[in-house]
Amino acid sequence: MTGFEHALLLILLTTALSVIGRWLPWPQPITYVVGALAVGLWPDFPHVHLEPEFFFLCFVPPLLFSDGWMMPLREFVQAKRTILILAIGLVVFTTLVVGFVAHALVPELPLAMAFALGAVISPTDAVAVSAITERLNVPSRLTIVLNGESLMNDATGLVAFKVALAAMVVGSFSVRSIAVEFLVLALGGFGAGLVIAYGIGCARDLLRKLHGTDPLIEVTVSLMTPYAAYLAATMLNVSAILAVVAAGLYSGWRDPVRMDVETRQTTMTVWATVLFWLNGLAFVLLGLQFPDLLAAVSGVYSPPQLLLLTLAISGVAIAGRLVLAFPAVYLPFLLFPRIRRTEPRPSWRSVLVGGWAGMRGTITLAAALSIPLLEPDGRPFPARDLVIFLSFGTIVVTLLLQGTTLEALIHRLGLHGDDTLAREEQTARIAAIEAALKLLRAYDTMGLSSEETAALGYVLAEYEHRLAALTAEGETRASARRRRHASRGFQLEALQTERATLDDLWRRGTITDNTYRPLQKLLDHEEAMLNTRMESKEA
């Protein structure tokens, strides 16, 4: 079977597991891992061999770039202290504690490789966490902190991992040299990512001026941006990971106001498909690697030893996060009076949920599998299989333990969301509609034809209806929700009737494809907008 056929088979398997996962009461990553593990035990299923550097290059840049692109910068900046303390403090703490514990349990494991293991399992997985928090009404600040921490600890964890691997190759290291190297790699990588993203943005602006907007070209450039940042930083010997994160943050701030509607919709659709493939394939590949990993380490360690090691490392990672989460959040309030005066103190329930939301996933897998097969002198890289196996075990344990209990914990603690986003949305929509009405009412109807006057009256009535719905007094949230559901039902039925009529006209040959497809696209757009408005209202 060729590599291309392997890829098609893996995408088909990912799609099938995605369908199955919709019926199961836990996050999709668990279904991917368990399902692929079961398939991988089937002797006739094709063996998939992963090249370390290819896997890392293929999966990590677009995943980190998309996380950065979607990160709301204002909220990220407001929560930066908590995010950075968790992203840096927890990474360093997890790296050291897991490293020392692993070295103590397995003395033949070199200390540098033990630290590499700690760095690999220090990043949390945003996909697994958001799969749960998106379904629940949790405080918006908690969501921002978890997503921001996941973005930044991916970067800091992978930088720490690269430093540990370099120390393993050299054979020695010092705390001072590691700290200096970490800062150089981090600052250089972040700066390189900003420069690359800025340059690509300027090039896109120039192309729009010269040739107009082409959504397909825009999407292609967007997909290539994370790889450009990654490869450029690699050539400069700085952190490619932070370069990708910086490029994603800058592009997420810049792109939404520079793209037109068609380009923005096309970009979001294509990126959603790519991320669906990459996130699913990463976990599927994780499950498929288990038989080979087990075979590689079972010759040295017995199954009970491997189970105890996996549980010990996973337990240390989980407990370490819980132990450090509370002082990381509350110590600044105790030490700095200004913070106590200007910021609300997070509830212990939010901190506990944040500490328990420590599932590991794609980045951990990609980092572990990127460990070289051979050292520069040609010898096998020491303890590679054991580190990958323990990383795999930590991913599975955290997904199965924390991923299946996080939602129940949130319900048990009675943690509820706030109405910050809803109030902001209503304020923004009212302001936008009032500005549009001011413009429309300023038109001088004396110079308009009867058709233009009628059209203006229609548009004015539509905007006034929207404003009245947003500013209605005496309407409770429950009654507003019932009204929106009823309105949505009528609108969907009307759209479905329109679509059925168009379909019938097309099938009978009354209208051609050139007439049918644009009208179909218009109806699809109206239905998508209706669903989006309803989802935002119910969030």
TORKOL-713980 format. One record per residue (C-alpha): residue number from 1; residue in one letter; x negated, y negated, z negated. Coordinates in nm, 2 decimals. Each point is the difference from the previous one (the first is absolute). Layout:
BEGIN
pos; code; x; y; z
NUM; a; X; Y; Z .
...
This chain:
BEGIN
pos; code; x; y; z
1; m; 0.00; 0.00; 0.00 .
2; t; -0.14; -0.34; 0.10 .
3; g; -0.03; -0.30; -0.23 .
4; f; 0.28; -0.18; 0.18 .
5; e; 0.23; 0.31; -0.06 .
6; h; -0.11; 0.00; -0.36 .
7; a; 0.11; -0.36; -0.03 .
8; l; 0.34; 0.06; 0.15 .
9; l; 0.05; 0.30; -0.23 .
10; l; -0.09; -0.21; -0.30 .
11; i; 0.24; -0.28; 0.10 .
12; l; 0.28; 0.26; 0.05 .
13; l; -0.07; 0.15; -0.34 .
14; t; 0.00; -0.35; -0.16 .
15; t; 0.33; -0.08; 0.16 .
16; a; 0.16; 0.33; -0.12 .
17; l; -0.12; -0.05; -0.36 .
18; s; 0.13; -0.36; 0.01 .
19; v; 0.34; 0.13; 0.09 .
20; i; -0.01; 0.26; -0.28 .
21; g; -0.13; -0.26; -0.25 .
22; r; 0.31; -0.21; 0.05 .
23; w; 0.20; 0.28; -0.18 .
24; l; -0.24; 0.04; -0.29 .
25; p; 0.00; -0.22; -0.32 .
26; w; -0.36; -0.11; 0.00 .
27; p; -0.24; -0.22; 0.20 .
28; q; -0.08; 0.11; 0.35 .
29; p; -0.37; 0.05; -0.06 .
30; i; 0.08; 0.30; -0.23 .
31; t; 0.20; 0.16; 0.29 .
32; y; -0.29; -0.06; 0.24 .
33; v; -0.26; 0.16; -0.23 .
34; v; 0.20; 0.29; -0.12 .
35; g; 0.15; 0.08; 0.35 .
36; a; -0.34; -0.02; 0.17 .
37; l; -0.16; 0.21; -0.27 .
38; a; 0.26; 0.27; 0.06 .
39; v; -0.05; -0.02; 0.38 .
40; g; -0.38; 0.00; -0.05 .
41; l; 0.02; 0.34; -0.18 .
42; w; 0.16; 0.15; 0.31 .
43; p; -0.29; 0.19; 0.17 .
44; d; 0.12; -0.08; 0.36 .
45; f; 0.02; -0.38; -0.05 .
46; p; -0.29; -0.17; 0.19 .
47; h; -0.29; -0.11; -0.21 .
48; v; -0.06; -0.37; -0.01 .
49; h; -0.36; -0.12; -0.05 .
50; l; -0.05; -0.35; -0.11 .
51; e; -0.31; -0.21; 0.07 .
52; p; -0.07; -0.21; -0.31 .
53; e; -0.07; -0.33; 0.17 .
54; f; 0.27; 0.03; 0.26 .
55; f; 0.27; 0.07; -0.26 .
56; f; -0.11; -0.31; -0.21 .
57; l; -0.02; -0.22; 0.31 .
58; c; 0.34; 0.12; 0.14 .
59; f; 0.21; -0.04; -0.31 .
60; v; -0.14; -0.25; -0.25 .
61; p; -0.02; -0.33; 0.21 .
62; p; 0.36; -0.01; 0.12 .
63; l; 0.14; 0.11; -0.33 .
64; l; -0.19; -0.26; -0.20 .
65; f; 0.06; -0.27; 0.27 .
66; s; 0.38; 0.06; -0.02 .
67; d; -0.01; -0.02; -0.38 .
68; g; -0.18; -0.33; 0.02 .
69; w; 0.23; -0.13; 0.28 .
70; m; 0.32; 0.07; -0.20 .
71; m; -0.14; -0.14; -0.33 .
72; p; 0.18; -0.32; -0.09 .
73; l; -0.29; -0.24; -0.06 .
74; r; 0.19; -0.24; -0.24 .
75; e; 0.10; 0.27; -0.24 .
76; f; -0.34; 0.17; 0.04 .
77; v; -0.17; -0.32; -0.10 .
78; q; 0.24; -0.05; -0.30 .
79; a; -0.08; 0.35; -0.13 .
80; k; -0.37; 0.00; 0.10 .
81; r; -0.13; 0.02; -0.35 .
82; t; 0.19; 0.32; -0.09 .
83; i; -0.06; 0.15; 0.35 .
84; l; -0.38; -0.06; -0.01 .
85; i; -0.03; 0.12; -0.36 .
86; l; 0.17; 0.32; 0.09 .
87; a; -0.16; 0.04; 0.34 .
88; i; -0.35; -0.06; -0.12 .
89; g; 0.02; 0.10; -0.37 .
90; l; 0.19; 0.32; 0.06 .
91; v; -0.22; 0.10; 0.29 .
92; v; -0.32; -0.05; -0.20 .
93; f; 0.15; 0.17; -0.31 .
94; t; 0.14; 0.30; 0.20 .
95; t; -0.33; 0.04; 0.19 .
96; l; -0.20; 0.01; -0.31 .
97; v; 0.23; 0.21; -0.22 .
98; v; 0.08; 0.26; 0.27 .
99; g; -0.37; 0.01; 0.10 .
100; f; -0.12; 0.07; -0.35 .
101; v; 0.27; 0.25; -0.07 .
102; a; -0.06; 0.18; 0.33 .
103; h; -0.37; 0.01; -0.06 .
104; a; 0.05; 0.14; -0.35 .
105; l; 0.24; 0.27; 0.12 .
106; v; -0.22; 0.09; 0.30 .
107; p; -0.36; -0.07; -0.10 .
108; e; -0.13; 0.11; 0.35 .
109; l; 0.21; -0.28; 0.15 .
110; p; -0.24; -0.30; 0.06 .
111; l; 0.09; -0.31; -0.20 .
112; a; 0.02; -0.21; 0.32 .
113; m; 0.24; 0.25; 0.16 .
114; a; 0.20; 0.00; -0.32 .
115; f; 0.03; -0.38; 0.02 .
116; a; 0.10; 0.04; 0.37 .
117; l; 0.28; 0.23; -0.11 .
118; g; 0.11; -0.26; -0.26 .
119; a; 0.00; -0.27; 0.27 .
120; v; 0.19; 0.21; 0.25 .
121; i; 0.29; 0.07; -0.24 .
122; s; 0.01; -0.36; -0.14 .
123; p; 0.22; -0.15; 0.27 .
124; t; 0.38; 0.04; -0.03 .
125; d; 0.22; 0.06; 0.30 .
126; a; 0.24; -0.28; 0.09 .
127; v; 0.21; 0.22; 0.23 .
128; a; 0.08; 0.25; -0.28 .
129; v; 0.09; -0.28; -0.25 .
130; s; 0.20; -0.21; 0.25 .
131; a; 0.20; 0.31; 0.10 .
132; i; 0.14; -0.01; -0.35 .
133; t; 0.01; -0.37; -0.09 .
134; e; 0.17; -0.10; 0.33 .
135; r; 0.30; 0.21; -0.10 .
136; l; 0.03; -0.15; -0.34 .
137; n; 0.07; -0.35; -0.14 .
138; v; -0.33; -0.05; -0.18 .
139; p; -0.14; -0.35; -0.10 .
140; s; -0.15; -0.17; 0.30 .
141; r; -0.32; -0.09; -0.18 .
142; l; -0.06; 0.37; -0.08 .
143; t; 0.03; 0.09; 0.37 .
144; i; -0.24; -0.28; 0.09 .
145; v; -0.26; 0.11; -0.26 .
146; l; 0.03; 0.37; 0.11 .
147; n; -0.03; -0.08; 0.37 .
148; g; -0.28; -0.25; -0.05 .
149; e; -0.19; 0.22; -0.23 .
150; s; 0.03; 0.29; 0.24 .
151; l; -0.14; -0.22; 0.28 .
152; m; -0.29; -0.13; -0.20 .
153; n; -0.09; 0.32; -0.18 .
154; d; -0.01; 0.17; 0.34 .
155; a; -0.27; -0.24; 0.09 .
156; t; -0.20; 0.00; -0.33 .
157; g; 0.03; 0.37; -0.04 .
158; l; -0.14; 0.07; 0.35 .
159; v; -0.28; -0.25; -0.05 .
160; a; -0.09; 0.18; -0.32 .
161; f; 0.02; 0.33; 0.18 .
162; k; -0.24; -0.12; 0.27 .
163; v; -0.24; -0.13; -0.27 .
164; a; 0.01; 0.34; -0.18 .
165; l; -0.07; 0.19; 0.32 .
166; a; -0.29; -0.23; 0.08 .
167; a; -0.14; 0.07; -0.35 .
168; m; 0.04; 0.37; 0.06 .
169; v; -0.20; -0.02; 0.32 .
170; v; -0.28; -0.22; -0.16 .
171; g; -0.01; 0.22; -0.31 .
172; s; 0.01; -0.27; -0.26 .
173; f; 0.18; -0.32; -0.09 .
174; s; 0.02; -0.28; -0.26 .
175; v; 0.30; -0.19; -0.13 .
176; r; -0.15; -0.33; 0.11 .
177; s; -0.08; 0.11; 0.35 .
178; i; 0.35; 0.15; 0.04 .
179; a; 0.17; -0.32; -0.13 .
180; v; -0.20; -0.21; 0.25 .
181; e; 0.07; 0.23; 0.28 .
182; f; 0.37; 0.01; -0.08 .
183; l; 0.02; -0.38; 0.00 .
184; v; -0.19; -0.03; 0.33 .
185; l; 0.21; 0.27; 0.17 .
186; a; 0.33; -0.14; -0.14 .
187; l; -0.06; -0.37; 0.08 .
188; g; -0.16; 0.07; 0.33 .
189; g; 0.28; 0.23; 0.11 .
190; f; 0.27; -0.24; -0.11 .
191; g; -0.16; -0.29; 0.19 .
192; a; -0.06; 0.21; 0.31 .
193; g; 0.36; 0.10; 0.01 .
194; l; 0.12; -0.35; -0.03 .
195; v; -0.23; -0.11; 0.29 .
196; i; 0.11; 0.28; 0.22 .
197; a; 0.37; -0.05; -0.06 .
198; y; -0.04; -0.38; 0.06 .
199; g; -0.19; 0.06; 0.32 .
200; i; 0.26; 0.24; 0.13 .
201; g; 0.28; -0.23; -0.10 .
202; c; -0.16; -0.29; 0.20 .
203; a; -0.04; 0.23; 0.30 .
204; r; 0.36; 0.10; -0.01 .
205; d; 0.10; -0.37; -0.02 .
206; l; -0.21; -0.07; 0.31 .
207; l; 0.16; 0.30; 0.19 .
208; r; 0.34; -0.14; -0.08 .
209; k; -0.09; -0.34; 0.14 .
210; l; -0.15; 0.14; 0.32 .
211; h; 0.24; 0.28; 0.08 .
212; g; 0.30; -0.03; -0.23 .
213; t; 0.11; 0.26; -0.25 .
214; d; -0.02; 0.37; 0.08 .
215; p; 0.13; 0.22; -0.29 .
216; l; -0.18; 0.31; 0.12 .
217; i; -0.34; -0.18; 0.01 .
218; e; 0.07; -0.16; -0.34 .
219; v; 0.09; 0.34; -0.15 .
220; t; -0.32; 0.16; 0.14 .
221; v; -0.22; -0.28; -0.14 .
222; s; 0.18; 0.04; -0.33 .
223; l; -0.07; 0.37; -0.01 .
224; m; -0.37; -0.06; 0.09 .
225; t; -0.06; -0.27; -0.26 .
226; p; -0.06; 0.23; -0.30 .
227; y; -0.24; 0.21; 0.21 .
228; a; -0.18; -0.31; 0.11 .
229; a; -0.04; -0.12; -0.36 .
230; y; -0.11; 0.35; -0.11 .
231; l; -0.26; 0.05; 0.27 .
232; a; -0.14; -0.35; -0.02 .
233; a; -0.05; 0.03; -0.38 .
234; t; -0.16; 0.34; 0.05 .
235; m; -0.25; -0.16; 0.24 .
236; l; -0.08; -0.27; -0.25 .
237; n; -0.05; 0.25; -0.28 .
238; v; 0.27; -0.15; -0.22 .
239; s; 0.32; 0.15; -0.13 .
240; a; 0.22; 0.10; 0.29 .
241; i; 0.28; 0.07; -0.23 .
242; l; 0.02; -0.35; -0.14 .
243; a; -0.04; -0.14; 0.35 .
244; v; 0.32; 0.18; 0.10 .
245; v; 0.18; -0.12; -0.31 .
246; a; -0.10; -0.36; 0.07 .
247; a; 0.10; 0.03; 0.36 .
248; g; 0.34; 0.14; -0.10 .
249; l; 0.06; -0.28; -0.26 .
250; y; -0.10; -0.27; 0.25 .
251; s; 0.21; 0.15; 0.29 .
252; g; 0.30; 0.04; -0.23 .
253; w; -0.02; -0.37; -0.08 .
254; r; -0.06; -0.11; 0.35 .
255; d; 0.19; 0.23; 0.24 .
256; p; 0.36; -0.05; -0.11 .
257; v; 0.01; -0.36; 0.09 .
258; r; -0.19; 0.04; 0.33 .
259; m; 0.20; 0.28; 0.15 .
260; d; 0.32; -0.04; 0.19 .
261; v; 0.31; 0.21; -0.08 .
262; e; -0.06; 0.28; 0.26 .
263; t; -0.37; 0.03; -0.09 .
264; r; 0.08; 0.02; -0.37 .
265; q; 0.27; 0.26; 0.04 .
266; t; -0.22; 0.21; 0.23 .
267; t; -0.30; -0.02; -0.23 .
268; m; 0.20; 0.10; -0.31 .
269; t; 0.15; 0.30; 0.19 .
270; v; -0.33; 0.12; 0.14 .
271; w; -0.18; -0.04; -0.33 .
272; a; 0.28; 0.19; -0.19 .
273; t; -0.05; 0.29; 0.24 .
274; v; -0.37; 0.00; -0.03 .
275; l; 0.01; -0.01; -0.38 .
276; f; 0.26; 0.28; -0.01 .
277; w; -0.24; 0.22; 0.20 .
278; l; -0.31; -0.09; -0.20 .
279; n; 0.15; 0.03; -0.34 .
280; g; 0.18; 0.32; 0.08 .
281; l; -0.30; 0.15; 0.19 .
282; a; -0.24; -0.08; -0.29 .
283; f; 0.21; 0.19; -0.25 .
284; v; 0.06; 0.28; 0.24 .
285; l; -0.37; 0.04; 0.07 .
286; l; -0.06; 0.00; -0.37 .
287; g; 0.23; 0.30; -0.04 .
288; l; -0.16; 0.18; 0.30 .
289; q; -0.35; -0.04; -0.15 .
290; f; 0.09; 0.19; -0.32 .
291; p; -0.07; 0.35; 0.11 .
292; d; -0.35; -0.09; 0.13 .
293; l; -0.08; -0.21; -0.31 .
294; l; 0.11; 0.29; -0.23 .
295; a; -0.21; 0.24; 0.20 .
296; a; -0.30; -0.23; -0.02 .
297; v; 0.00; -0.04; -0.38 .
298; s; 0.14; 0.33; -0.11 .
299; g; -0.33; 0.17; 0.06 .
300; v; -0.16; -0.22; -0.27 .
301; y; 0.30; -0.06; -0.24 .
302; s; 0.28; 0.24; -0.10 .
303; p; 0.36; -0.11; 0.05 .
304; p; 0.05; -0.06; -0.38 .
305; q; -0.31; -0.22; 0.00 .
306; l; 0.12; -0.20; 0.30 .
307; l; 0.35; -0.04; -0.16 .
308; l; -0.15; -0.12; -0.33 .
309; l; -0.24; -0.24; 0.18 .
310; t; 0.28; -0.14; 0.21 .
311; l; 0.23; -0.05; -0.30 .
312; a; -0.28; -0.16; -0.20 .
313; i; -0.10; -0.25; 0.27 .
314; s; 0.36; -0.08; 0.08 .
315; g; 0.08; -0.04; -0.37 .
316; v; -0.30; -0.23; -0.06 .
317; a; 0.11; -0.22; 0.30 .
318; i; 0.36; -0.02; -0.11 .
319; a; -0.09; -0.06; -0.37 .
320; g; -0.26; -0.26; 0.09 .
321; r; 0.24; -0.20; 0.20 .
322; l; 0.26; 0.00; -0.29 .
323; v; -0.27; -0.08; -0.26 .
324; l; -0.13; -0.30; 0.20 .
325; a; 0.33; -0.13; 0.13 .
326; f; 0.12; -0.16; -0.32 .
327; p; -0.32; -0.19; -0.10 .
328; a; -0.05; -0.10; 0.36 .
329; v; 0.34; -0.17; 0.00 .
330; y; 0.02; -0.13; -0.36 .
331; l; -0.36; -0.10; -0.09 .
332; p; 0.01; -0.32; 0.20 .
333; f; 0.31; -0.11; -0.19 .
334; l; -0.18; 0.06; -0.33 .
335; l; -0.33; -0.17; 0.10 .
336; f; 0.13; -0.30; 0.19 .
337; p; 0.26; -0.24; -0.14 .
338; r; 0.06; -0.16; 0.34 .
339; i; 0.12; 0.33; 0.14 .
340; r; 0.24; 0.05; -0.29 .
341; r; 0.15; -0.35; 0.07 .
342; t; 0.03; 0.02; 0.37 .
343; e; 0.08; 0.36; 0.09 .
344; p; 0.27; 0.24; -0.12 .
345; r; -0.13; 0.31; -0.19 .
346; p; 0.08; 0.32; 0.19 .
347; s; 0.22; 0.25; -0.18 .
348; w; -0.16; 0.32; -0.13 .
349; r; 0.24; 0.19; 0.22 .
350; s; -0.14; -0.16; 0.31 .
351; v; -0.36; 0.07; -0.11 .
352; l; 0.09; 0.36; -0.08 .
353; v; 0.16; 0.05; 0.34 .
354; g; -0.30; -0.16; 0.17 .
355; g; -0.24; 0.23; -0.20 .
356; w; 0.20; 0.31; 0.10 .
357; a; 0.02; -0.11; 0.37 .
358; g; -0.35; 0.14; 0.07 .
359; m; 0.06; 0.25; 0.29 .
360; r; -0.29; 0.06; 0.22 .
361; g; 0.03; 0.05; 0.38 .
362; t; -0.14; -0.09; 0.34 .
363; i; -0.30; -0.21; -0.10 .
364; t; -0.12; 0.26; -0.25 .
365; l; 0.03; 0.27; 0.27 .
366; a; -0.17; -0.21; 0.27 .
367; a; -0.29; -0.09; -0.24 .
368; a; -0.06; 0.35; -0.12 .
369; l; 0.00; 0.15; 0.36 .
370; s; -0.24; -0.27; 0.11 .
371; i; -0.28; 0.14; -0.22 .
372; p; -0.27; 0.10; 0.25 .
373; l; -0.06; 0.37; 0.07 .
374; l; -0.38; -0.04; -0.01 .
375; e; -0.25; -0.22; -0.18 .
376; p; -0.25; -0.20; 0.22 .
377; d; -0.26; 0.29; -0.03 .
378; g; 0.25; 0.25; 0.13 .
379; r; 0.09; 0.17; -0.33 .
380; p; 0.37; 0.06; -0.08 .
381; f; 0.14; -0.29; -0.20 .
382; p; 0.01; 0.12; -0.36 .
383; a; 0.34; 0.08; -0.16 .
384; r; 0.19; -0.14; 0.30 .
385; d; 0.26; 0.28; 0.00 .
386; l; 0.06; -0.03; -0.38 .
387; v; 0.05; -0.37; 0.02 .
388; i; 0.25; 0.03; 0.28 .
389; f; 0.18; 0.28; -0.18 .
390; l; 0.03; -0.19; -0.32 .
391; s; 0.12; -0.31; 0.19 .
392; f; 0.26; 0.22; 0.18 .
393; g; 0.10; 0.14; -0.34 .
394; t; 0.04; -0.35; -0.15 .
395; i; 0.22; -0.11; 0.29 .
396; v; 0.23; 0.30; -0.04 .
397; v; 0.02; -0.03; -0.38 .
398; t; 0.08; -0.37; 0.00 .
399; l; 0.25; 0.04; 0.28 .
400; l; 0.18; 0.29; -0.17 .
401; l; -0.02; -0.13; -0.35 .
402; q; 0.03; -0.38; 0.03 .
403; g; 0.17; -0.01; 0.34 .
404; t; 0.29; 0.21; -0.13 .
405; t; 0.04; -0.17; -0.33 .
406; l; -0.06; -0.37; 0.07 .
407; e; 0.36; -0.06; 0.11 .
408; a; 0.14; 0.18; -0.31 .
409; l; -0.24; -0.21; -0.22 .
410; i; 0.13; -0.32; 0.15 .
411; h; 0.36; 0.10; -0.07 .
412; r; -0.08; 0.12; -0.35 .
413; l; -0.17; -0.32; -0.10 .
414; g; 0.29; -0.20; 0.15 .
415; l; -0.23; -0.21; 0.21 .
416; h; 0.20; -0.23; 0.22 .
417; g; -0.10; -0.25; 0.27 .
418; d; 0.05; -0.37; 0.00 .
419; d; 0.18; -0.23; 0.24 .
420; t; -0.30; -0.20; 0.10 .
421; l; -0.01; 0.12; 0.36 .
422; a; 0.38; -0.03; 0.04 .
423; r; 0.00; -0.36; -0.13 .
424; e; -0.29; -0.10; 0.22 .
425; e; 0.17; 0.16; 0.30 .
426; q; 0.32; -0.18; -0.06 .
427; t; -0.18; -0.34; -0.05 .
428; a; -0.20; 0.05; 0.33 .
429; r; 0.31; 0.11; 0.20 .
430; i; 0.21; -0.30; -0.13 .
431; a; -0.29; -0.24; 0.08 .
432; a; -0.04; 0.14; 0.35 .
433; i; 0.37; -0.01; 0.08 .
434; e; 0.04; -0.35; -0.14 .
435; a; -0.29; -0.12; 0.22 .
436; a; 0.16; 0.16; 0.30 .
437; l; 0.34; -0.15; -0.07 .
438; k; -0.16; -0.34; -0.04 .
439; l; -0.15; 0.03; 0.35 .
440; l; 0.32; 0.13; 0.15 .
441; r; 0.22; -0.28; -0.16 .
442; a; -0.24; -0.26; 0.13 .
443; y; 0.09; 0.08; 0.36 .
444; d; 0.19; -0.28; 0.18 .
445; t; 0.30; 0.18; 0.16 .
446; m; 0.07; -0.31; 0.22 .
447; g; -0.27; 0.12; 0.24 .
448; l; 0.10; 0.36; 0.01 .
449; s; 0.22; 0.18; 0.24 .
450; s; 0.32; 0.18; -0.12 .
451; e; -0.18; 0.34; 0.02 .
452; e; -0.30; -0.13; -0.20 .
453; t; 0.24; -0.16; -0.26 .
454; a; 0.18; 0.33; -0.04 .
455; a; -0.33; 0.19; -0.03 .
456; l; -0.12; -0.25; -0.26 .
457; g; 0.32; 0.04; -0.20 .
458; y; -0.03; 0.38; 0.01 .
459; v; -0.36; -0.01; -0.13 .
460; l; 0.09; -0.26; -0.27 .
461; a; 0.28; 0.22; -0.12 .
462; e; -0.23; 0.30; -0.02 .
463; y; -0.26; -0.19; -0.21 .
464; e; 0.27; -0.15; -0.23 .
465; h; 0.14; 0.35; -0.06 .
466; r; -0.35; 0.13; -0.10 .
467; l; -0.05; -0.29; -0.23 .
468; a; 0.34; 0.05; -0.16 .
469; a; -0.07; 0.36; -0.06 .
470; l; -0.34; -0.08; -0.16 .
471; t; 0.13; -0.27; -0.23 .
472; a; 0.34; 0.15; -0.09 .
473; e; 0.10; -0.07; -0.36 .
474; g; 0.18; 0.24; -0.23 .
475; e; -0.13; 0.30; 0.18 .
476; t; -0.16; 0.26; -0.22 .
477; r; -0.29; 0.22; 0.12 .
478; a; 0.23; 0.30; 0.00 .
479; s; 0.26; -0.17; 0.21 .
480; a; -0.26; -0.14; 0.24 .
481; r; -0.14; 0.35; 0.04 .
482; r; 0.34; 0.14; 0.08 .
483; r; 0.07; -0.29; 0.25 .
484; r; -0.33; 0.06; 0.18 .
485; h; 0.06; 0.37; 0.02 .
486; a; 0.34; -0.06; 0.15 .
487; s; -0.13; -0.26; 0.24 .
488; r; -0.28; 0.23; 0.10 .
489; g; 0.24; 0.29; 0.07 .
490; f; 0.22; -0.22; 0.23 .
491; q; -0.31; -0.13; 0.18 .
492; l; -0.15; 0.35; 0.05 .
493; e; 0.33; 0.13; 0.13 .
494; a; 0.02; -0.29; 0.25 .
495; l; -0.36; 0.05; 0.11 .
496; q; 0.06; 0.38; 0.05 .
497; t; 0.31; -0.08; 0.21 .
498; e; -0.20; -0.24; 0.21 .
499; r; -0.28; 0.26; 0.04 .
500; a; 0.25; 0.28; 0.10 .
501; t; 0.16; -0.23; 0.26 .
502; l; -0.34; -0.08; 0.15 .
503; d; -0.10; 0.36; 0.00 .
504; d; 0.32; 0.09; 0.18 .
505; l; -0.04; -0.27; 0.26 .
506; w; -0.36; 0.11; 0.07 .
507; r; 0.09; 0.37; 0.03 .
508; r; 0.28; -0.07; 0.24 .
509; g; -0.24; -0.21; 0.21 .
510; t; 0.19; -0.33; -0.05 .
511; i; -0.32; -0.17; -0.12 .
512; t; -0.36; 0.07; 0.09 .
513; d; -0.30; 0.07; -0.22 .
514; n; -0.12; -0.36; 0.04 .
515; t; 0.33; -0.12; -0.16 .
516; y; 0.04; 0.28; -0.25 .
517; r; -0.34; 0.01; -0.17 .
518; p; -0.03; -0.37; -0.10 .
519; l; 0.36; 0.01; -0.14 .
520; q; -0.08; 0.32; -0.19 .
521; k; -0.32; -0.17; -0.14 .
522; l; 0.21; -0.30; -0.11 .
523; l; 0.24; 0.22; -0.19 .
524; d; -0.28; 0.20; -0.16 .
525; h; -0.15; -0.33; -0.11 .
526; e; 0.32; -0.12; -0.15 .
527; e; 0.05; 0.33; -0.19 .
528; a; -0.36; -0.01; -0.13 .
529; m; 0.05; -0.35; -0.12 .
530; l; 0.32; 0.09; -0.17 .
531; n; -0.16; 0.30; -0.18 .
532; t; -0.30; -0.21; -0.10 .
533; r; 0.22; -0.27; -0.15 .
534; m; 0.19; 0.26; -0.20 .
535; e; -0.32; 0.17; -0.12 .
536; s; -0.15; -0.32; -0.12 .
537; k; 0.32; -0.09; -0.18 .
538; e; 0.02; 0.34; -0.18 .
539; a; -0.37; 0.00; -0.09 .
